């Protein structure tokens, strides 16, 4: 029996990522000497071990947890 994947698209939009935030994230992930290696390593690990849908679910949950956590707990 084949499982039908859970669809993650559709519904109302609740999160908005602006162009500046995405640009800053890309700098941290690809250009910053202190952070890019660590981020690239984790991305590779996730891409090798999780499906596209699983990575999308993880991204949504991480964003939600960041929005619901205080700056001090980072």
N, C-alpha and C positions, 0 to 999 in steps of 0.2 A: 504494500500500500504506500503510495507516494503522498507526502504531506504537501499541502498547498502553502506557499510562502505567505507570510503576513505582509500585507501591503502597507507601506509607510507613507505613501503619497496621498494627497487629498485632504479635505477638511479645511477648517479655517486656519489662517496664519496667526501664530501667537508669538513667534520670535522674529526679530528683524536684525540682520547683521548688515551694518552699513559698509560702504566701500573703504572707509578709513580703517575700520576694525579689521577687515579682511586683509588690507595692505599691511597693517601692523603684524598680524598673525603670520603672513608670508615672510616678513622680515625676520621674525623670531625663528621660524621653521627652516628658512633657507639661507639667511645671510648673517645672522648673529653668531659670532664665534663661540659665545658661551652657551647658547641654547640649541643651535641647529643640529649638532651631532646627536644630542640626547633625543630631540624630537624626531629626527629622521630615523633613528634606531627603533623607537617605539612605533612609528608609523609602519616601518617594514615588518616588525613583529606582528602588528595587528592585521596588516594586509595579507600576511602569510597564513594567519590562523583563523581569521573570521571572514565570513561571506560579505558581500556588498551590503545586504540587508542588515546583517549583524553590526557592521561598522556604522551604518546609518543610525541604528538604534542606539549604539554606544555614543555617537556624536550628540544625538538629541538629549540623552540622559546626562551627559557631561555638561552641556550647555544649561540644562535645567538645574542641575546641582550647583553650578557656578552662580546662576541668578539667585538661588535660594540660600546661598552661604554668605557670610559676612566677609569683608575684606580682611579682618584680623585673623580668621581661621585659615588663611592661605599659607 
